[in-house]
Structure formats: C-alpha cells, structure tokens
Amino acid sequence: MTEFSIDHELPASAERVWALVVSDEFNAELYARVEVDREVVSEREEAGLVRRVVRSTSRRQLPAFVKKLLGGDLGFVERIEWRRGETRLALAVEPTIMARRTRFASTLSVEPLGEGRSRRVFSGSIAVDLPIVGRRVEQGAVRDMRRIHDLAAQMMRERLV
C-alpha cells in the first residue's frame, strides 16, 4: 500500500476554493486538460449529504497487447460524498481494469490559513495487489495524481486572483 498527501496553498478563502473543488464546470475543464473524458453518472442529495458518481475514461491508448491482457480501457469510477457546509469530501475510486486487485480511498479538504489563504489537501492510500509490480503501479498512480492536482492548483490560482 502506498500512502500519499498532495497539498497546495492557495490565495483565497477556504469557501472560495471549496466552491471550485465541487464545481462540475471546473472539474470538467480539468479533466479535459488531462485528456480524460468525464461523465457524471448520478448525483443526489439527502439531508445535505451530496453523493456524486463520475465515470472517467482516459484518451491515452494502452498498447493493444496490454489492453487485451488487462481486459479493457484505462478508466475509473469515482464515488464522491460531501456534506454541504463542510470543506471535506470522501473519494473512492474503482478502476475499470484490475478493480478486484485495487483499493483506493482518499479525502480532499480545504483548510483555512487566515488572511485570505487556504490549503487544499488531497490524501489517501492506494493498494494494487499484483506480485512484483504492484508497488510500481501504485507509485505511478501517485505520480499521475500529483501531476493532475498540481494542474488543478494552477487552474485554481488563475481563477482566484
């Protein structure tokens, strides 16, 4: 299992940053920039608890032999939950390939730092149960997540100025 924490300080209040975190428009633009097609499958709210399911598919093509070996395209389903008025969400991710061998759980939070600043923190763990290469797959996934969250922070800074 590989644990991770990716944090960025942002020049805005936690409320302004959080509004971008849960913005479907912002997330659609982010995913498009990292070449991932994204579809909100469902969203419902009960007593202030928002549950959203998003299906995403990478536009990056796997080599044909890898695709055949793994049994599909590179994609994932995100199950996101957060309570209105709070600045923390839970995110479970299930890949479309090797789902039975992968466990991924994380949280994303926004912490106020005072004086119009906040910190966005994405943390959790990923475990890929594959002999010999599982740890390398986990580390590669964390590198990809860091790249995407660095881009998200950059996009947020552009909007928050």
PyMOL commands that set and color helices and strands:
alter all, ss='L'
color gray80, all
select helices_A, chain A and resi 14-21+24-33+64-70+99-101+134-160
alter helices_A, ss='H'
color red, helices_A
select strands_A, chain A and resi 2-10+36-46+49-58+75-83+88-95+102-114+117-128
alter strands_A, ss='S'
color yellow, strands_A
deselect
rebuild
show_as cartoon
